[in-house]
Amino acid sequence: MKFMGEFVDEIDRKRDQLSRLFGLDEKVQEEVELLGAELERRWRPLPEPKTVYEPEFSVDSSSAYRSLSNGLDFLIVRALILGTGGYRRPMLRFEAVKGISEYSVASDFERVMRELLEVEIVLDNIGDVPDGGVVLIDGNLYGRYTHALREIGLAGWHHLPLELLYAMWTLYEECAERGIMLVGVSKFSKTRALTSALLPGRSRDTRFLDVELLYRKKTGETGYTEPLLLGEYGVDPRVKNMYGSPDRMRERLFRGVPERLHGFAEEVLEKVPSFPAIVMFHIIPRENAQPMRVDIPASLIGLDKKISDVNPFEFVDWRHADGVARQITAAFGGRDVYNALLYIVDKEVRLSAKAVDTVYRSVLGRELGVSIEYDRSTRRFTY
């Protein structure tokens, strides 16, 4: 096989470094044991699965981004909400833009658009969700705060993260008013919130990811971590210093927003300190299953805690999250089917490269009456 000899040579040359990364170093082991002892104090046994039926809905999205030979870029985002009883509502957004010269800008644009569509599809169909129902969104909720507190470097779209923040605020308010349980479920999460909280007083930049600690200490076990309330943990210090001054926040973080949107921007930014803190925990619903991260707005489980109330995080009583943990446990379907409805919606909404580069591309060209030609780099990786 090509390059295999070179690959083995690289492994041999970096063997010591790789051994440390895989946890075979004594100093690493010492820190793991210290973290493991604290984790044990914060570990809860797996609750009994819920047996009472509650209407459940799940949301996911997918997207595709392509660069054209004429300098334009286009983005297709699909979102889907499914519910028990065969409920199904789709949503699609298509945007063509120019002026993207950096990959990071394209990545931010695509990510924020997907997160926005996932929230908007729930809001558009919230009337179909009965009071007391459960809505599961694929991915964590807390990260949407941190992602949305900076503008996108694309002319005409600097304000897009503000639309996401406003939609999230509206959704949280609606869910709290009607007793709808909104839950973010991540099948894999590379965060350090738990490991940082387990060793307070140390640098927040701990070397261990939460999932790495759980892999080392809880493989073969079931249960979940004591819920952790996330407040200002991931919020830029500049934002905290400008609480109460939305005009300063806009000038510093969203200076590209046009004047006609200044009022909207400041209205949204003024709400940032009052967003509900997020309750987060990791759960292993079956032996040797990969841990899932679960996020819940604090306001939906009886905790009157805002982002600005919690600096940077704090553990809360496990009873606040027990109902959601029981719901997640009941819906677990195995190693790959981490949640029955989320698994199905992921399969149905997924946008394949083949569909984009044949069907969608063809329809776009036909509707506009132009030839859709990809740039050289895009052709290289799609054909």
Secondary structure as UniProt FT lines:
FT   TURN            2..3
FT   HELIX           4..13
FT   HELIX           15..21
FT   TURN            22..23
FT   HELIX           26..41
FT   STRAND          43..44
FT   STRAND          56..68
FT   TURN            69..70
FT   STRAND          72..83
FT   TURN            84..86
FT   STRAND          87..98
FT   HELIX           103..124
FT   HELIX           126..128
FT   TURN            131..132
FT   STRAND          134..138
FT   HELIX           142..148
FT   TURN            155..156
FT   TURN            158..159
FT   HELIX           160..178
FT   STRAND          181..186
FT   HELIX           193..198
FT   TURN            200..201
FT   HELIX           210..218
FT   TURN            219..220
FT   STRAND          223..225
FT   STRAND          228..230
FT   TURN            233..234
FT   HELIX           237..240
FT   TURN            241..244
FT   HELIX           246..253
FT   TURN            255..256
FT   HELIX           259..261
FT   HELIX           262..271
FT   HELIX           272..274
FT   STRAND          278..284
FT   TURN            287..288
FT   STRAND          292..297
FT   HELIX           298..301
FT   HELIX           307..309
FT   STRAND          313..315
FT   HELIX           319..331
FT   HELIX           340..349
FT   HELIX           353..354
FT   HELIX           355..360
FT   HELIX           361..368
FT   HELIX           376..382
//
